[in-house]
């Protein structure tokens, strides 16, 4: 069947507005490692997908899924060691204070549950997020979203406040890093004060530790420590959304390891099951106990034996293939190549990365740092035509997003650099 015929079927079933990547959508039929393939064996280097974090269709993960599916798959209200083996191994990779686990199916569910835990444990309702954030699709977390169309009637977000995300790139000229951190932290305090003024008790703050959807900004030194002081001082908890930053993406197992603080609650999803729907929440035990004292939580599919077998297999591959260490090494190589491109092309205003997650910010004018809004989309589509899949992020969608599976090597990085150079020459020319 032709791609056009498939697209018509899709429109009839899902609607014409159901999102698709690229001006001419890519038809994918199989994946292997860091490669995706079309129906005629067209080959695409995957520079976007962090869900198959250990590589598309990794044989060890597929084998673990098949074996457990052929043995047992039930919910968690029976005794079974699979969930214990996985949960204990997973929490052992985190700070000792994070030891209580809940298993769900998606990152959206994980963030929804984390907010419920925070509200139950603190007795508050007020939640703070950033002003360019996204944490999932449930009604609760969508109230925090400011960079997605929410749909439906406008809602008054009385229990939610947004604060500016911290960034160095567009800092006021002459402002020190310490002063900038203080200024951004003051926004958190102001949001808490506004809750108090309106009679809303503060519950906590939910952010991604690398501010991934915000464009991966360089965060001023001291910001996270100030955040922790203010949030804890007001009786709230810190929730770090590690759905994108976890499982080795940053060159460390967890994104929070590079912030200088330990959160009270961690949420996980996407790469946790390498494509299998597995997600979770890990928190301080006293928070989990407070939640269980007030509420019963059960998820039919979350933490089932097949999911846990898959999660364990992902951890096997991360360890056996040393993918976290590889992410640190290859990211340094790719970053150096991108820095060289910045020297050659005025369109590139800034390069940022956190391990194997890269942001290439495109601007109309380097001095004024005004976002280029059309060329990023053009480059994303040009890269696809050249066989490399990337995307864009940021409030203005002017930031090229490169976030490949972790088996990415320096040879794959060279392909990205070569094709991106070709695109930049054509676009700037």
N, C-alpha and C positions, 0 to 999 in steps of 0.2 A: 504493500500500500504506500502511496506517495506521502511525503511530508504534508502536502497541502490537504490531502484527504484526512490524514490524522488530525491536523489542526481543526478542520471543520467538525470532526467528531468531538474533539475536545470542547470547542465552543458550544456545541449543542448540549453537551453533558455538564460542563463546569461553568459555562458562561464566558463571554468574550473578554471580560475584565479579570478573569482568573490570571494571576501573574505568571509571566514567562520571562526567562532571560533572553537578551539579545533581540535585535530588530528582526533577524531571521532566526527563529528558535532552533536549537540544536537537538537533533534526534539521537538519543543515546540508547544503545542496546546492551552493552556490557562494560565492565570495568576490571582493571587489573593493576594493582600497585598504584602508581601515580598517573595512570593513563585511562582515558575513557574512549570508547569506540562507537562509531555510527554503524548503521545497517549495511553499508558497503565497505566496512572496515576503515572508515575515516578515523584518523588518530588525533586525539586532543590531549595535550599535557594539562593536567588538572592543577591549576594554581589557585583554586578557590575553595574546594571542599575540605572542611576540617571534621566533617562527620565521620568519614572513613579514615580516622586519624592514623591507623597503622597500615593504611593502604586499602584500596578497593578489593573486596572479596578475598581478604587474607585467608589462605588455606587453613591455618591453625584455628582462626576464629570460626570459619565455616564448619570445620570438623567438630569443634566443641558444641556448636549449636545443634548440628545434626545428631550427634551422639546423645545429648541430653534430651532432645525432642523425641528420640526413639526410646527413651527410658522412662521419663516422668516429666509432666508439666502440670502443676497445680498451683493454687494460690498459697499465701503464706500463713494460713490459719491451721496448717498442719506442721508438725515438727519435721524439719528437713535440714540437713547440714549445708546444703549449697549456699543458702543465703548467709549463713554464719561464716562459712569459709571465705566468701567474697567480701562480706561487710567488714570482717576483722582485718582482712588484708588491705582493703581500701582505706579504712580509717588509720591503719598503721603508717600510711604515707603522709599523714597530716600531723599537725601539732597535737601533743598529748591531750590538750584541752578539748579537742574536737573528737568525740567518741560515740555520740548517739546518732544512729542512722535511720533514715526513712527512705524507702524505695518507691519510685513512681515511674511513669513511662516517658514523660517529656520534660524539657526545661521549663515550659510554661507551668506545668503542674508543680514542679519543684519550687519555683519562685512564688507561686500562689500559696503553697504549704508553708514556705519560710515566713511569709508575711503573717499567716495565721499563727504560727508559733511565736513570732515576735509580739503580736498583739495580745495573745493569750498570756505570755510570760510577763509582759510589762503592764498589762491592764490598759494600755493606750491604743489609739487608733491611727495617729498621725504617722505617715510614712513619707520620707524624703527621697527623691531620685534626682538625676541630673536633667538638664534642660534639652538634651538631645539623645534621650535614652530609648531603649527597647528591651523588654524582658519577657516577652511572650504574648500569648493570645487570649488568656482568660480575661474575664471582665475586670478582675481586681488589678492584674498587672498592666492591662491596657490603659487603666486610668493614669499610670505613670508615664506612658509613652507620649513623647512629644514629636517624634520623627516618623510617625506612621499615621495614615488616615484611619480613624477609629470607627467610622460608620455609625449610623443610627443617630438619635437626637443628641444634642450637646448636653453634657452632664456637668453639673457643678462639682468640682473635685474638692469637696470640703475636707477630706481626710488625707489629701495628697498635696505636696509642695515640690516644686522644681527649683533647683539651684544651678548656677552656671557651672559647667564642668571645668576642671582646672586644666590650663594649658599654658605653655611657655611661648608658643609660636606667635600669638597675637597679644602678648603682654604689652602694657603701656611702656613706651620708650623711657628708659632711665629707671624703671622700677626694679628693685632688687628681687632676687628669687625668694628670699625670706619674706619680704613685704607682700609679694604676690601670693604666697601660700597663706599668709594671714588674711589677705583680702578675700580669697576664695573661702577660707574657713569661716569668716565673718558672715558670709551668705548662709551657711548652715545654721549658725546661731540665730540669724534673723528669721529663718524659716521656723525654727523651734519657738522663738518668741511670738511669731504670728499664730502658731497653733495655740499657745498659752493664752494669748489675747482673745482668741475665739472659743476658749473653753474646751479645746481638743487636747487630750493628753498625748504626748509624744511616745511612739513605739519604736521607731528605728529608721535606719537609712539603708537603702538598697542600691548598690552600684556594682559595676564590673570593675575589678581591680586594675584592668588595663584600659578601661573606657573604650572598648572596642568599637561599638556603634557610633561613638562620638568622633571617631577618626584617629584613635590611638595617640592621643596627645602626650607630649612630654610633660609630666606632672611636676610642679615645683617642689623642691626638696622640703620636707617637713609637713606637707599637706596632710598626708595620711595620719601622722601622729596627732596633728591638731584636730582632725576629724574624730579620731578615737576619743580624745579628751572631751570634746564638746558633746558628742553623742552619749558617751557613758556618763558624763557629768549631768546630763539631762534625764538619765534613767532609761535611755534607749539602747538598742542593740545594733550592731553592724552586720549586715548581710552582704556577703560578696558573691556575686553571680559569676561562677566559674564555668558557665556553659561553653563559653568560647576560649577562655584562658587556661582551662584545666587540662590535665593529662599530657603534660610535656610541651604544650604549645609555646611557652615562653622560654624554653631552655631549662626551666625548673618544672617540677611536677605540677606545682600550683602557682597561679598568678600572684596570690597573696604573698608568696615568699619574697617577692621583690618590692613589697610596699613598706616593710619595716614594722608591720603590725600583724596581729592574728585576729581574724574576724570572729564573731560569736556564732555565726551561721554561714555555711557554704552550700551553694546550690550547684548542681551538675546536670549535664545532659549531653546532647549532640555526640561528641566523640566517645562517651562512656561505653557505648555498645557497638561502636564502629559501623553504625547504620541500623543496628537492631534497636528498637524503642526501649531504651533503658536510661533512667535519670534518677537523681536522688538528692537528699538533703542530709547534711551532717552538721551537728550542732553541739554546743556544750550540754552535757547531760542534764544539768539543772533546768535548762530551757525545755528540753524534750520532756522531762518529768512534769514540769508545770503545764505543758500542753496536754499530755496524757491525762493529767488530773482533771482537766476540764472538758476534754474532747476525745472522742474515739476516731482514729484515722485508719481506714483500710482501703487498699487499692487492689482490685481483682488481679491485675496483671503485674503491678509493680513488685519486683523482687521474686518473681516466679523462678523455678529452678533453671529453666532455659536461659532466661535473662542473666541470671547470676553466673551460669557457666560461660556465657558470652563475655560478661564483664571480666571474669577471671582470665579468660583467654586473651583479652586486650592487654591486661596487666602483664601476662606472660610475654607477649610480643614486645611491649615497651621495654621490659627488662632484658630479654634475650637478644634483641636486636639493638639494644642501647640507643633507642630512638630519641630519648630526652637529651642525651649527650650529643647525638648527631644534630638535633635541632639547634643546639647552641653553636655548633661548629659551622653548619651550613648557613645559618642566619648571618653570621659574621661575614662570610664570603659574599652572600648576596647583598648584604648592606653595603659593603665596600664597592661593589659594582654599581649599585644605585647611586651612591655618592658621586661616583665619577660621571654618571649621566647628568646629575644635577649641575655639575660644572660646565657641561656642554649645552644644556638646554634651558633657556630662560623660563620656559613654561613650568618647570619644576620649581615650586616655591620652597618645599620642605620634604625631607625624607625622615620617616620615623619607623621604628620597629620595636617589637617586644618579642624576642625569639623569632619563630617562624610565622610571624604575623606582621605584614608590612603595610605602611600607608605612604603613598606617593601623592602629595598634595599639589594640585595643578592650579596655577594662578594666572590672571591676566597681566598683573603687574607685580613684580617681586617686591618693590619698595612699599607699595600700598597693601600688598598681600590680598588683593581682591580676587575672590574665587573665580575660576574659569568654569562655567556651567555647561557648556556644550562640548568642549573638546574631550573631557573625561569619558563621556558616553561614546563618543566616536572612537576613542582609543580602545575601549573595552570591546566594541564590536570588531574593530580591525584586528585586535589580538586573537579573537575567536576565529576570524577568517585565516589567520596565520597558524592556527592549531594550538593556541594557548588560551585557557579559560581563566579569566579574572573577573572582578566586579568593581563596584564603587561604594563608598560609604561617606558619612559626614552629613551635617545639616544641609549643605548645599550640593551633596553628591558629587563633589569635585575632587574626591580623594580616591585614587586607584587602590584597590584592596587586593592584596596578594596573600593568600592564606592556604597553602597546599597541604596535602597529607604529609605526615612526618617522614616517610621514607625518601622524601625529596633529597637529591644529592647535588653536589656542585655542578655536575654535568647538566642536570635539569635546570639549575639556576642559570647556567650559561645560555640555555635556550630562551629563558624568560628575558634575559638581558639583551640578547640578540634581536628578538622580535620586538621588544619594547623600543629599542633604538630605532628600528626601521619605522615604527609607528610615529615616534616623535619627530623623525626627520620629515616624514610626509606631512604631519599636522603642522609643524612649525614652518615648513617650506611654503 
